[in-house]
Amino acid sequence: MAGGLLALLDDVAALTKVAAASLDDVAGQAVKAGSKAMGAVIDDAAVTPKYMRGFHPSRELPIVWRITKGSLRNKLLILLPAGLLLSAFAPWLIAPLLMLGGFYLCFEGAEKVAHAVAPHAVEHAARAHETVDPAHLEEKKAKGAIKTDFILSAEIMTIALAAIPESAFWMEAATLALIAVGITALVYGAVALIVKADDMGLAMAKHGRLGLTRAAGRGIVKGMPGFLKALMVVGTAAMLWVGGSIVVHSLEEMGVAGPAHLIHAVAAAVAHPLPDGLHAAGEWGVTALIDGVLGLGIGLALIPVVARVVEPLFGLFGGAGAGE
């Protein structure tokens, strides 16, 4: 009896060691794969704060939390199983679906640029929002943020899935789940800090014990409007860059490699005269610039298509316009 119990304890100990090693593997793979998607993560963090504009400070964190929950649902309940199933049974569908997501980001970014160039349209939109019930506006903004998050999350999860070494199904699933939770916490934790920074600065300016603390608080309060405007510009540029990049890489995956090769050749030629230490950074910067310009062109071309075709179709089925 004692021998059987010892044998059982030995088996449990062995299984525990295997489980611990597996968890270490999952964590290690999650960190490595998640780092590959950091570009899209930064884009996500830059894009989201624009959805907080115009709300009472008391509603900012509840909206961030609502978007966070929507992002987790996007990643864990839709994108994770869909990515694993597509990877296993229909890998040829991934590139076309990603291309649709790229088109959406290009459209969203180009629409923001078009509104910035045509201030009368922005003023008209602002007047329209003034007549909207705050609860309805919050609902609309949150849904728009979750919709945009879905596209960026799809890019993040796809990059991460491609970076995970081939392994057992449950290992890939656990690794992707860990990436989903970790990246969501990172992105929306940063967003929460950004949108509440002015309140924190005000509290420091009013209640700080040291003169340096109060001065820092006043600096934060004064600097946040400019920072948020700059962040909105970065977010729009990020949408165009990521959207254009997704389209180019999706075409390459579908066998149309000409645009990707041309962009690479131009970037390499421009970066060639740079010192060795700056060559890679220069090539990346030129590639990102070309992707962004391409994304802007695609988005501007899509604006009339969405206005005349997509939005009327959504209206027929009781949906919201694509640009909301």
Summary of the structure (lengths in Angstrom):
residues: 324
radius of gyration: 23.3
end to end distance: 69.6
largest distance: 85.6
contacts: 1006
relative contact order: 0.13
helix: 89%
strand: 0%
